[in-house]
């Protein structure tokens, strides 16, 4: 399985090109509009087309490249069920499976940062028929932190934080060896104490992420809502653009 990270330093966003070279099927997860040409150039250099584009949730800090990539490649666009976007896509419920040759992607519902949020658990059938290799966690479990719960449902941030606690328990059921690939790293306003290292593992976060040590849901929610950083610049315009599937430059 091929895996290439793309890191956007301005807002500390991470996206990924991955997939199966044997069956010539690549995908991008959480694409950034400014990297669309980079994904296409990488796929062309590899000689394998992009056939799927995954979004973990409706983004609030950058314009998504999903609609543009889908238009340029005729790939299938996948979003979590209940994302309520206004463009054609395939909605993925919890447990839905997308096969990209030997690369198998399973959606895991992980609401909390946003009401509709999926992590994508990835297995490689050439390595193992069932064992997951990595997880694209979006803005749920981050390296050294978890995603903030107040951006998408500001009037019920505590309730979203409780959902996040439940979602993290789902992620922690994955084996320790699973590589953790979140969509943000240190410098992002989507968390408070993110590591500058964009990559971790389930086992390392289980052992060292302080928020994961808070077993009581209410205590976890209170801790998560303490000292939230400022909201992303132009959040409302960005969310509106991503919901419509159109590029709208922030004013």
Wavefront OBJ file of the C-alpha trace (Angstrom):
o trace
v 0.000 0.000 0.000
v 1.224 3.451 -0.895
v 0.991 6.272 1.674
v 2.061 9.896 1.158
v 1.386 12.699 3.674
v 0.802 16.310 2.610
v 1.299 18.910 5.355
v -0.087 22.452 4.983
v 2.013 24.509 7.386
v -0.103 27.686 7.401
v -2.952 26.022 9.305
v -1.177 22.795 10.345
v -3.503 20.616 8.260
v -2.543 17.111 7.222
v -3.971 15.193 4.270
v -2.937 11.916 2.719
v -2.660 10.141 -0.617
v -2.923 6.379 -0.206
v -4.090 3.224 -1.888
v -3.305 0.089 -3.839
v -0.712 0.117 -6.617
v -1.377 -3.497 -7.602
v -4.931 -2.653 -8.669
v -4.177 0.996 -9.584
v -6.552 2.660 -7.145
v -5.526 5.682 -5.065
v -7.511 7.873 -2.678
v -7.059 11.161 -0.843
v -8.334 11.816 2.668
v -9.197 15.320 3.943
v -7.839 17.097 0.842
v -6.835 20.750 1.115
v -7.828 22.996 -1.782
v -4.282 24.385 -2.034
v -2.848 20.898 -2.594
v -5.158 19.679 -5.370
v -2.460 20.026 -8.038
v 0.046 18.312 -5.741
v -2.205 15.264 -5.299
v -2.775 15.080 -9.048
v 0.917 15.485 -9.844
v 1.857 12.773 -7.335
v -0.723 10.364 -8.746
v 0.489 11.051 -12.284
v 4.114 10.498 -11.283
v 3.142 7.201 -9.641
v 1.087 6.241 -12.687
v -2.036 5.406 -10.686
v -5.363 7.289 -10.783
v -7.214 8.810 -7.849
v -10.553 6.982 -7.684
v -11.826 7.988 -4.232
v -11.765 11.095 -2.046
v -12.660 10.842 1.648
v -13.619 13.649 4.007
v -13.681 12.866 7.724
v -16.080 15.760 8.404
v -17.226 19.166 7.214
v -14.060 21.234 7.615
v -14.132 24.550 9.501
v -10.573 25.842 9.112
v -9.846 25.354 5.391
v -11.652 24.969 2.102
v -11.893 21.321 1.122
v -10.379 20.093 -2.112
v -12.865 17.218 -2.401
v -15.281 18.743 -4.954
v -12.418 19.918 -7.179
v -10.641 16.567 -7.024
v -13.869 14.721 -7.821
v -14.458 17.011 -10.816
v -10.893 16.649 -12.083
v -10.635 12.877 -11.646
v -14.244 11.575 -11.731
v -13.440 9.905 -8.411
v -16.171 9.048 -5.900
v -16.468 11.524 -3.030
v -17.191 10.022 0.400
v -18.431 11.880 3.485
v -19.906 10.738 6.816
v -23.631 10.071 6.823
v -25.427 13.156 8.112
v -22.838 15.672 6.885
v -25.652 17.631 5.147
v -23.630 18.929 2.227
v -25.317 20.269 -0.882
v -23.429 18.369 -3.577
v -23.401 14.820 -4.890
v -21.454 12.342 -2.763
v -21.639 8.895 -1.202
v -22.550 8.906 2.497
v -20.754 6.382 4.701
v -22.456 4.993 7.798
v -20.558 3.464 10.690
v -19.019 0.193 9.521
v -19.314 0.921 5.787
v -16.474 -0.563 3.743
v -14.798 0.833 0.622
v -12.382 -1.457 -1.206
v -9.526 0.025 -3.206
v -7.958 -3.145 -4.526
v -5.964 -4.620 -1.646
v -6.536 -1.494 0.445
v -9.708 -1.801 2.528
v -11.196 1.296 4.194
v -13.759 0.918 6.997
v -15.690 3.941 8.251
v -15.855 4.361 12.031
v -18.346 6.947 13.298
v -16.487 9.248 15.706
v -18.721 12.273 16.391
v -17.689 14.943 18.856
v -15.559 17.424 16.962
v -18.454 17.575 14.506
v -21.861 15.843 14.737
v -21.058 13.892 11.549
v -17.474 12.687 11.748
v -15.813 9.484 10.580
v -12.415 8.011 11.192
v -11.230 5.667 8.430
v -9.587 2.424 9.499
v -7.373 0.981 6.778
v -6.205 -2.590 6.248
v -3.934 -3.994 3.550
v -5.018 -7.424 2.339
v -1.478 -8.182 1.194
v -0.280 -7.861 4.793
v -3.293 -9.265 6.619
v -6.879 -10.026 5.671
v -8.340 -8.478 8.828
v -5.762 -6.613 10.934
v -5.942 -2.810 10.541
v -2.687 -1.103 9.667
v -3.547 2.565 10.174
v -6.379 4.937 10.983
v -7.104 8.371 9.531
v -8.630 9.915 12.647
v -9.582 13.333 11.273
v -10.165 15.758 14.154
v -11.103 13.142 16.756
v -7.950 11.636 18.272
v -4.917 13.850 17.672
v -1.280 13.438 18.659
v -1.147 14.510 22.313
v -4.676 15.930 22.245
v -8.230 15.439 20.953
v -10.286 17.659 18.685
v -12.191 20.578 20.160
v -15.996 20.069 20.419
v -17.210 23.671 20.176
v -16.836 24.617 16.507
v -19.845 22.987 14.873
v -22.398 22.934 17.734
v -21.408 25.906 19.858
v -24.659 25.883 21.854
v -24.057 22.302 23.046
v -20.290 21.989 23.255
v -20.570 19.956 26.467
v -22.827 17.431 24.751
v -20.413 17.206 21.839
v -17.569 16.643 24.300
v -19.482 13.714 25.795
v -19.884 12.293 22.279
v -16.152 12.720 21.779
v -15.489 10.674 24.911
v -17.606 7.830 23.483
v -15.867 8.080 20.123
v -12.442 7.848 21.699
v -13.440 4.605 23.384
v -14.192 3.223 19.918
v -10.791 4.275 18.619
v -9.055 2.820 21.665
v -10.487 -0.589 20.804
v -8.030 -0.662 17.901
v -4.767 -2.558 18.503
v -1.797 -0.623 19.864
v 0.215 -1.119 16.676
v -2.254 0.821 14.499
v -0.610 3.945 13.081
v -2.509 7.144 13.934
v -2.736 9.723 11.139
v -4.815 12.730 12.228
v -5.744 15.733 10.108
v -3.964 18.316 12.276
v -0.700 18.749 14.140
v 0.929 21.386 16.361
v -0.143 24.933 15.473
v -3.739 24.098 14.552
v -6.586 25.835 16.399
v -8.572 22.569 16.286
v -6.839 21.489 19.500
v -4.818 22.961 22.358
v -1.816 20.753 23.068
v -1.109 19.079 19.747
v 2.336 17.655 19.153
v 4.435 19.028 16.325
v 4.849 15.402 15.255
v 1.916 14.640 12.925
v 2.122 10.839 13.299
v 1.650 8.545 16.300
v 0.081 5.186 17.156
v -2.921 4.056 19.131
v -0.636 2.491 21.726
v 1.495 5.601 22.199
v -1.564 7.820 22.631
v -3.108 5.310 25.021
v 0.019 5.560 27.174
v 0.827 9.273 26.889
v -2.230 11.325 25.854
v -3.416 12.869 29.142
v -7.006 13.379 27.992
v -7.369 9.659 27.348
v -6.653 9.013 31.028
v -9.907 10.759 32.021
v -12.358 7.874 32.326
v -15.284 9.892 33.721
v -17.186 11.471 30.785
v -18.150 14.645 32.671
v -14.598 15.239 33.899
v -13.328 14.647 30.367
v -15.838 17.123 28.909
v -14.964 19.802 31.465
v -11.251 19.382 30.801
v -11.749 19.457 27.045
v -13.681 22.739 27.177
v -11.116 24.542 29.324
v -9.031 27.260 27.636
v -10.238 26.743 24.093
v -8.110 28.583 21.504
v -9.657 31.183 19.177
v -11.963 29.917 16.456
v -10.517 29.500 12.944
v -10.369 32.693 10.923
v -13.327 33.023 8.521
v -14.938 29.880 9.957
v -18.496 30.681 8.827
v -17.455 31.396 5.233
v -15.301 28.282 5.089
v -18.056 26.031 6.441
v -20.561 27.535 4.001
v -18.187 26.971 1.074
v -17.548 23.373 2.125
v -21.246 22.687 2.576
v -22.017 23.958 -0.933
v -18.979 22.349 -2.523
v -17.819 25.643 -3.956
v -14.647 27.625 -3.473
v -15.329 30.854 -1.586
v -12.249 32.820 -0.693
v -12.372 34.301 2.828
v -12.870 38.077 2.859
l 1 2 3 4 5 6 7 8 9 10 11 12 13 14 15 16 17 18 19 20 21 22 23 24 25 26 27 28 29 30 31 32 33 34 35 36 37 38 39 40 41 42 43 44 45 46 47 48 49 50 51 52 53 54 55 56 57 58 59 60 61 62 63 64 65 66 67 68 69 70 71 72 73 74 75 76 77 78 79 80 81 82 83 84 85 86 87 88 89 90 91 92 93 94 95 96 97 98 99 100 101 102 103 104 105 106 107 108 109 110 111 112 113 114 115 116 117 118 119 120 121 122 123 124 125 126 127 128 129 130 131 132 133 134 135 136 137 138 139 140 141 142 143 144 145 146 147 148 149 150 151 152 153 154 155 156 157 158 159 160 161 162 163 164 165 166 167 168 169 170 171 172 173 174 175 176 177 178 179 180 181 182 183 184 185 186 187 188 189 190 191 192 193 194 195 196 197 198 199 200 201 202 203 204 205 206 207 208 209 210 211 212 213 214 215 216 217 218 219 220 221 222 223 224 225 226 227 228 229 230 231 232 233 234 235 236 237 238 239 240 241 242 243 244 245 246 247 248 249 250 251
